[in-house]
Amino acid sequence: MFMLAGLTEEKLKALQQFEAESGLRVLAVTPIAVEPASIAADDLARLQDLERQLGVCLLAVK
């Protein structure tokens, strides 16, 4: 799994320069070590409802 990377000001500027020159949008991500959580059917249904309410993808992890 990945999460958005925390970039230093210098790294952010380098990325923004690349984006400006290439016309591309780039996401900087970093790997994280997590495992999917086992989830009961009723919790899964509630989590899916919450996803719809929030308009995002939610992942239950250990």
C-alpha positions in Angstrom: 0.0 0.0 0.0 1.1 3.6 -0.5 0.4 6.9 1.1 1.2 10.4 0.0 4.8 11.2 0.5 6.0 14.1 2.7 8.3 16.1 0.5 10.8 18.7 1.6 10.4 22.1 0.1 13.3 21.4 -2.3 11.8 18.1 -3.5 8.4 19.7 -3.9 9.9 22.5 -6.0 11.7 19.9 -8.2 8.4 17.9 -8.6 6.5 21.1 -9.5 9.1 22.1 -12.0 8.8 18.7 -13.7 5.0 19.0 -13.7 5.2 22.5 -15.3 7.7 21.4 -17.9 6.0 18.1 -18.8 2.3 19.1 -18.4 1.8 16.1 -16.3 0.3 15.8 -12.8 2.3 13.6 -10.5 1.5 12.1 -7.2 4.4 11.4 -4.8 3.7 8.3 -2.8 5.7 6.2 -0.4 5.1 2.5 0.5 3.8 1.6 3.9 3.6 -1.9 5.4 0.1 -2.8 6.4 -2.1 -5.9 6.1 -5.8 -5.9 5.4 -8.0 -6.4 8.5 -10.6 -9.1 8.7 -13.9 -7.4 9.0 -17.3 -8.7 10.0 -20.1 -8.4 7.4 -22.0 -5.8 9.4 -18.9 -3.6 9.8 -18.2 -4.0 6.1 -21.7 -2.8 5.3 -21.3 0.2 7.6 -17.8 1.0 6.1 -19.3 0.9 2.6 -22.0 3.3 3.7 -19.4 5.6 5.1 -17.5 5.4 1.8 -20.6 6.5 -0.1 -21.2 9.3 2.4 -17.6 10.6 2.3 -17.0 9.9 -1.4 -13.7 8.2 -0.8 -12.3 4.7 -0.7 -11.7 3.4 2.8 -9.4 0.5 3.6 -9.5 -1.4 7.0 -6.0 -2.4 7.9 -4.3 -4.0 10.9 
